[in-house]
Amino acid sequence: PRRRRPVRTELIEGGQSTMRLPCILTIAALLRASGQPRNFTTAPRRRLQGGGVTAVVITVHNALASTIDCLEALVATARGNVRLKVVLVLDNCDAPTTASLSTWSRRRGRQDDVVVLTNHSSYSLAANEGLRAALHAEDVDAVALLNSDTVPSTGWLQGLRRVLFSPPTDDDLADAFAAADVDEDEMITATELANYRLHPGEDAEHFEKLKPYDKNGDGALTWPEVCPEATDVPVRGCDDRDWACAKRDADDDVAGLLPPRLAAVGALSNAASYQTVPWPTPRNRRERRAVRGWNVVALPAGWTPETAARAARLGATGRRADAGLLNGFCMLLSRDAIDAVGLLDEATYPGGYGEENDWAVRARRAGWGLAVVPGVHLFHAKTQSYSIERRQELKLIARENSRAKWSHGEVGLAERLLKRSPHLSLARHVAELQYTGWRAKALAAAPAAALVLVEGGAQPPDWLQNAAAVRRNARLFVRSCVVGAVDVDTCADYLVAPVFDYVVSTGPKGKTTAEAISRCHPNVVHVDGSRQRPSVLDVHAPRVRSSQAPRRGA
């Protein structure tokens, strides 16, 4: 067998080398000798859930240009109350990449960032080094594993954190019930419950779990049994939901259908297998020749990564997508989940590929939830640090290792949850409308857009006469439509797919239309009379820094 080079790991904080860690094999031996599991993290106990620091671990193997693009976009979009710490893991990088990235944080004045130098030539081993370095800080409550060829967008981290630390809702329970009910007979058996929780074959144990909720004693769960309905429920959501479950304890997991906490969340992308919008698989022969397997969606003309992120935000319904797996290009992990589940399995997946699926399966089996956030989109350039042939070889090895480790089909059951997600299907459908035709051009025209609902049969407002001048403003795209007139309503097509950041109504009929969409549209403005100019036309769009697509060929 080929002799492995000695493993070198060096930790650099704030751009300055401060300590050298011993051989990883030595660390593992010490942990085993002390009775601690290999993936144990030794960070001090602190709980600042929802308000702590997010460490972003980026594992790099050369591809300097795309990594710089990622880092610059990451810093530019980390605004507001986000507390960010970057952990760069430079795994067997060439000299120019190491020299540039080792001092990047210092040049940017970022004193809390960490750089870890390793020579593993393995993603799982290198990523674990980054996780250990990230969890060394006691104020870190979440860690993002982010590919170096991604382009973070405005609000991505806030959006992921918001869902990661939010308690589950009745809507999440409804989604879980539908996902577990594979045969769609409106009943969940012990077998279906065991499969949903990724414990295939453990029917007896899950029969005991559903017993407390099985009111009629038929050995299965119905929707009224898991969700006794509350009364006097206000209508909510884009689909006018008018029901709710009776109050339950915060730690009630409803027979395992509703994990009280999420272990990790993921985002949409142009290249992230089932999380790809709008077309996860190639649509024609040309696209099939360009990619092997999953699609890499090219952005429409005039779009930037920020445009794609904005389209996802506009199309989001506020619901999370229940998931059994998450694509590893971007995962935000709860620190508590890492402490409970452990780090990536570097023994089974030493070459990378498959380790994120394995971690997701372990998390769900341990009673944690996973979700995709349809309102968050990150551009994925798919820069290749390895050749296509080497990647295919690593994938094949990982697939065989997964089959050996999860021999009862746990990975397949987890993949089915992601594949059948109705929220991801809806996100793809909406994105397809946004990415084509006039809607794609409208989204490319300006950083924000406003739709003005003009009363049918009424004179257009005075301030709308200057709409042509407003349209020429590069910061706001304005369109108007007629609402409420017989055979003249021109607003329906504009409202089919979300393109407009603001909807402005100008009269009673427009107000009725606006109120109908206000539960799912974030910015509905109503003005009375023809002289009251909406402030959005004066303020125009909020200034948004547009991230540039990474340079090709990096």
Salt bridges, closest charged atoms under 4 A:
GLU10 OE1 - ARG8 NH1 3.69
GLU10 OE1 - ARG20 NH2 3.60
ASP69 OD1 - ARG551 NH1 3.74
GLU72 OE1 - ARG108 NH1 2.25
ASP113 OD2 - ARG110 NE 2.61
GLU129 OE2 - HIS120 NE2 3.56
ASP139 OD2 - ARG83 NH2 3.68
ASP141 OD1 - ARG161 NH1 2.96
ASP149 OD1 - HIS380 NE2 3.08
ASP170 OD1 - ARG248 NH2 3.04
ASP171 OD1 - ARG236 NH2 2.90
ASP171 OD2 - ARG241 NH2 2.94
ASP172 OD1 - ARG320 NE 3.40
ASP175 OD1 - ARG319 NH2 2.96
ASP175 OD2 - HIS423 NE2 2.85
GLU202 OE1 - HIS199 ND1 3.10
GLU208 OE2 - LYS211 NZ 3.52
ASP239 OD1 - ARG241 NH1 2.47
ASP240 OD1 - ARG519 NH2 2.34
ASP253 OD2 - LYS209 NZ 3.88
GLU287 OE2 - ARG283 NH2 2.77
ASP322 OD1 - ARG364 NH1 3.32
ASP336 OD1 - ARG47 NH2 2.50
ASP336 OD2 - ARG261 NH2 2.33
ASP339 OD2 - ARG45 NH1 3.28
ASP339 OD2 - ARG47 NH2 3.50
ASP345 OD2 - LYS405 NZ 2.62
GLU346 OE2 - ARG38 NH2 2.65
ASP358 OD2 - ARG362 NH1 2.86
ASP358 OD1 - LYS405 NZ 2.75
GLU393 OE2 - ARG390 NH1 3.24
GLU400 OE2 - ARG403 NH1 3.06
GLU410 OE2 - ARG365 NH1 3.92
ASP462 OD2 - ARG531 NH1 3.49
ASP493 OD1 - ARG439 NH2 3.18
ASP501 OD1 - ARG310 NH2 2.73
ASP528 OD1 - HIS526 NE2 2.82
ASP538 OD1 - ARG533 NE 2.69
